[in-house]
Every structure is written in structure tokens, then in C-alpha cells.
């Protein structure tokens, strides 16, 4: 949780919202997502993680994909945005403090722009190319 009204910032385990860490974790989530600003700026981030010894890779990924898809649908229905992120697998265990494998990382929040139509088939619109890149990739905040 980064910036959700009436919710203390920190790392929560679901279900039941058991708080594992309290405080601002924006720098850590940004680091885990390859220094992508979206992981820092999102209202909250959902990380699907599991102990792969207790569930098969395929079953775990399917379950995480279903949850993530529902999260996207719910976010869009509420007029906010959601985006799946790439992440550093090696940093999931230090972030969570447990030997878990990361499956999906989804950032949810209010986007700074509104989506626009990509055009009809055969008549695409011109797309602006972003000029801002990643910030300098530094050292792990877990070190």
C-alpha cells in the first residue's frame, strides 16, 4: 500500500490484511520493478507470490493470472488504471522476508493520462513515443 485513503502504508499479506511491514515502501517497489516509476507512483501494488514447492508452477501462474485479470477489470470498472510490471525475481525474497517466488506484479492507481483510441483496423492513429527513460539503476535498497 502506498497511497490508499485511510490505509496505513506498508506491506500487507492477503487474505486478512496482515501487515508485515509498515511505512513507505515506494523506493523498494520501484527497485524490484527495474526502477520503473509506476511501481513507486501507484496507489497500491499487488504481488502474487507462492512457495513453488507446495503448488506446481503451472497451477500457480494460472491462479495468479486469474486474480490479476480480475484486478484489471475491477480497476477499469472503477475508472482507474492497472498495469502488470516486470520485476527482479532475485529481490522478491528480500522484499517479502520469505522464500517465495514472484508470479505477477500489478500496479494500480489513477493514471496521469486517459487512454485514447488506437484507430480502426487499417487506419491507425499516430502514437507519441515517450522520451523519458529509466532513471539510473543504483544499488538494491535491501543491501
N, C-alpha and C positions, 0 to 999 in steps of 0.2 A: 504494500500500500504506500503510495507516495502522496497523493493529494485528493483523498476522498473525504467529503464533508462528514464531520462527526465520527471519523475513524482515525485512531492513532496510527501514525506512520510506522512501518516496520514489516517484518516477515512473519506471515501467518501460515499455519498449516490448516488445510481444509480436509474434511468437514469439521465443523465446530469452531472455526476461527481461533485455534490455539496459537497465541503469539509466541514465536520462537526468538525473535529479536525485535527490539523497539528502536525507533529513531529513523533518521533519514538515510535510506539505502540507495539513493539515486546514483551516486558515484559507483557503487558496486554493481548495480544492474546495468549501468552503461558499460562498465568494463566487461561484464560477462557477455554482452551483446556486441562485441567487437568495436566498442567505443561509439556506438550509434546513439545519437542524441535522443531518438524516440524512446529508448528504454529509460532514459533519465526524465524525459518530459511527460511521460504517460501518467494518467491519474492512478492507474494500478497496472501491475504486470502479473500475469498468471503463468506459472511454470509447472508443466506436467512433468513429474519425476517419479521413478519407481525403483525398487530393488529388482533388477532383472533376474535374480536367482529365484524369485518367488513367482514370476509370471514370464511367459515367453515374450521375446522381442516383438513378434507379430501381433500378439494379443494386446500388449502394452501400447504399441503405436496405434492400433485401431481404436482402442478406448480413448487415448489422448486426442486422436483426430476427431472423434465424435464430440467430445467435450469442447474442443477448440472450435469446431464448426458451429455448435450451439451458442458458444460465446460470441462469435462473429454475428450471428443472426440476431441475438439479443441486443448487442451493441448498436447495430444498424437500425433495429426497430425503435431504439431509444433516441436515435438521431446523433449518435456519437460514432467514433471510429474504432477499429481494431486492426492490428497488423501482426502477423507472425514474423518472428525475428530469427536470424541465425545467431548462434551462440557458441561459446567456447565450452566444449564438453568437460575439459580439464578443470574448469572453475566452478562447476555445479556443486561438487562435494564441499569445497571450501565455503561456498556461499550458504549452503544448507546445513553444514556441520554434520552431515551424514553421508554414508557411502551409497548415494543414489545416482542413477543415470538420468540425465535430462532427456525429455522426449520432445516437448514443444514449449516455446516461449512466446507468449502473446501479450502485446502492449495494448491497453485500452484507454481511451480518453477522448477529449474534444479536439478534433483536428484544427489546424490553423488555416486550412483551405477547404473548400467544398469540391466534391467530385464534379466532373463535367463529362458530358457525353463524348465518347471516342469517335462518334460519327457512325453513319450507316455503312453496311458492307459495300465495299468498292468506293466509298467516299470518306476516307478517314480525315480527321481534323489534325492540324499541326499540333504537336506536343512540345512544350517547352522543356529543354534539358536543364536540370538543376546544375548550378555551377559550384555550389558548396560541397566540399568533400568531407571525409572523416577528419576529425581532429588528430593531433599527434598521438599515436598509440604509445602509452607510457608503461609503467610497471604496475603489476597487479596490486589492488588495494588489500589483498589477502595476505601479502608477504609480511 
